[in-house]
């Protein structure tokens, strides 16, 4: 009988330690802190639907993230109308931009988000506003802004929207505790 209580005690201790201390999370955390840099990735693609409507696909990734919460806010110029989403009122106010919140989800070491914006030019636009305006993406956690991306530009000419920029925008930072 004593042997069964000893086995039962070890099982209970194992279950308690599993819930109290997640050892695998600690190992992954230390590995990320010491051996991997944190990378912020933004991918934006523009797909035409018809003459005046386009779909702007925005993907954001925080690769090798250590923090618990990451937020990405996309700022689209206000001369571009987003038809399928409401502007985010909790973001920083940038003159000439409307903010849209990305729904970021953790997947192992990465934090990912993807959103499709159905866009068209505003109805009352100045003629040939061809000056490219950047799409601003802010990466933040609960304490601070971690990265700002302005690699992609939107230009409007004759009611046609053009996207300029790289296929993928990456920025690499060394890991720090609390980021």
C-alpha positions as semicolon CSV with decimal commas, in nm:
position;residue;x (nm);y (nm);z (nm)
1;X;0,000;0,000;0,000
2;X;0,289;0,232;0,078
3;X;0,424;0,181;-0,275
4;X;0,093;0,294;-0,430
5;X;0,086;0,614;-0,222
6;X;0,442;0,686;-0,330
7;X;0,350;0,645;-0,700
8;X;0,033;0,850;-0,650
9;X;0,238;1,124;-0,480
10;X;0,487;1,140;-0,767
11;X;0,201;1,164;-1,019
12;X;0,038;1,447;-0,821
13;X;0,372;1,628;-0,794
14;X;0,425;1,593;-1,170
15;X;0,080;1,732;-1,245
16;X;0,138;2,021;-1,002
17;X;0,475;2,105;-1,157
18;X;0,328;2,086;-1,507
19;X;0,073;2,353;-1,418
20;X;0,299;2,560;-1,193
21;X;0,612;2,574;-1,409
22;X;0,604;2,530;-1,782
23;X;0,962;2,420;-1,844
24;X;0,934;2,406;-2,221
25;X;0,821;2,769;-2,234
26;X;1,122;2,868;-2,026
27;X;1,361;2,682;-2,255
28;X;1,212;2,844;-2,568
29;X;1,220;3,187;-2,399
30;X;1,589;3,158;-2,310
31;X;1,677;3,023;-2,654
32;X;1,500;3,317;-2,824
33;X;1,665;3,566;-2,589
34;X;2,018;3,437;-2,645
35;X;2,028;3,301;-3,000
36;X;1,768;3,476;-3,218
37;X;1,707;3,831;-3,335
38;X;1,355;3,973;-3,342
39;X;1,230;4,046;-3,695
40;X;0,937;4,265;-3,796
41;X;0,795;4,168;-4,136
42;X;0,534;4,357;-4,338
43;X;0,393;4,230;-4,669
44;X;0,144;4,441;-4,863
45;X;-0,013;4,346;-5,197
46;X;-0,267;4,533;-5,409
47;X;-0,514;4,332;-5,618
48;X;-0,745;4,520;-5,856
49;X;-1,112;4,423;-5,847
50;X;-1,254;4,671;-6,095
51;X;-1,170;5,018;-6,228
52;X;-1,212;5,201;-5,896
53;X;-1,198;4,926;-5,631
54;X;-0,893;4,732;-5,512
55;X;-0,811;4,486;-5,234
56;X;-0,513;4,580;-5,018
57;X;-0,381;4,267;-4,843
58;X;-0,165;4,344;-4,538
59;X;0,030;4,075;-4,350
60;X;0,232;4,154;-4,038
61;X;0,467;3,920;-3,851
62;X;0,682;3,952;-3,542
63;X;0,931;3,664;-3,580
64;X;1,102;3,521;-3,268
65;X;0,892;3,734;-3,033
66;X;0,942;3,723;-2,658
67;X;0,663;3,951;-2,543
68;X;0,317;3,842;-2,450
69;X;0,116;4,104;-2,636
70;X;0,191;4,264;-2,970
71;X;-0,032;4,507;-3,155
72;X;-0,005;4,625;-3,513
73;X;-0,184;4,936;-3,631
74;X;-0,204;5,014;-4,003
75;X;-0,242;5,379;-4,104
76;X;-0,396;5,428;-4,449
77;X;-0,406;5,778;-4,605
78;X;-0,744;5,946;-4,560
79;X;-0,782;6,016;-4,933
80;X;-0,827;5,637;-4,970
81;X;-1,164;5,503;-4,850
82;X;-1,173;5,163;-4,675
83;X;-1,514;5,009;-4,735
84;X;-1,508;4,691;-4,526
85;X;-1,354;4,805;-4,193
86;X;-1,420;5,081;-3,943
87;X;-1,128;5,303;-3,833
88;X;-0,968;5,218;-3,499
89;X;-1,026;5,502;-3,252
90;X;-0,772;5,381;-2,994
91;X;-0,460;5,435;-3,206
92;X;-0,231;5,732;-3,225
93;X;-0,373;6,012;-3,438
94;X;-0,159;6,085;-3,745
95;X;-0,258;6,384;-3,957
96;X;-0,390;6,270;-4,295
97;X;-0,430;5,904;-4,192
98;X;-0,698;5,672;-4,057
99;X;-0,590;5,391;-3,821
100;X;-0,695;5,026;-3,853
101;X;-0,612;4,762;-3,591
102;X;-0,466;4,426;-3,696
103;X;-0,583;4,115;-3,507
104;X;-0,249;3,961;-3,408
105;X;-0,239;3,597;-3,293
106;X;0,053;3,406;-3,143
107;X;0,170;3,096;-3,327
108;X;0,462;2,934;-3,143
109;X;0,748;3,187;-3,172
110;X;0,574;3,427;-3,407
111;X;0,288;3,673;-3,378
112;X;0,092;3,694;-3,705
113;X;-0,190;3,900;-3,853
114;X;-0,349;3,934;-4,195
115;X;-0,624;4,166;-4,316
116;X;-0,787;4,253;-4,646
117;X;-0,888;4,615;-4,697
118;X;-1,135;4,687;-4,978
119;X;-1,025;5,032;-5,089
120;X;-1,125;5,296;-5,341
121;X;-1,044;5,665;-5,388
122;X;-1,253;5,916;-5,194
123;X;-1,526;6,073;-5,403
124;X;-1,408;6,434;-5,363
125;X;-1,040;6,424;-5,450
126;X;-0,804;6,687;-5,578
127;X;-0,712;6,628;-5,941
128;X;-0,419;6,388;-5,998
129;X;-0,292;6,348;-5,643
130;X;0,005;6,151;-5,773
131;X;0,243;6,216;-5,484
132;X;0,308;5,877;-5,320
133;X;0,204;5,868;-4,954
134;X;0,342;5,596;-4,723
135;X;0,130;5,333;-4,553
136;X;0,246;5,348;-4,190
137;X;0,254;5,031;-3,978
138;X;0,324;5,060;-3,604
139;X;0,425;4,754;-3,400
140;X;0,366;4,804;-3,027
141;X;0,337;4,613;-2,704
142;X;0,165;4,727;-2,384
143;X;0,465;4,945;-2,287
144;X;0,617;5,100;-2,600
145;X;0,635;5,129;-2,977
146;X;0,873;4,865;-3,106
147;X;0,896;4,942;-3,478
148;X;0,749;5,174;-3,743
149;X;0,740;5,065;-4,109
150;X;0,696;5,312;-4,397
151;X;0,830;5,102;-4,686
152;X;0,509;5,093;-4,892
153;X;0,367;5,392;-5,079
154;X;0,019;5,453;-5,220
155;X;-0,026;5,688;-5,514
156;X;-0,353;5,803;-5,668
157;X;-0,380;5,919;-6,029
158;X;-0,699;5,948;-6,235
159;X;-0,897;5,746;-5,975
160;X;-0,646;5,460;-6,000
161;X;-0,453;5,347;-5,691
162;X;-0,091;5,232;-5,729
163;X;0,117;5,051;-5,468
164;X;0,493;5,102;-5,464
165;X;0,735;4,914;-5,242
166;X;0,929;4,593;-5,191
167;X;0,782;4,244;-5,199
168;X;0,856;4,208;-4,826
169;X;0,979;4,466;-4,575
170;X;1,194;4,328;-4,291
171;X;1,360;4,499;-3,996
172;X;1,583;4,307;-3,757
173;X;1,656;4,406;-3,396
174;X;1,858;4,227;-3,127
175;X;1,653;4,061;-2,855
176;X;1,611;4,242;-2,524
177;X;1,419;4,132;-2,220
178;X;1,086;4,314;-2,200
179;X;1,051;4,375;-2,574
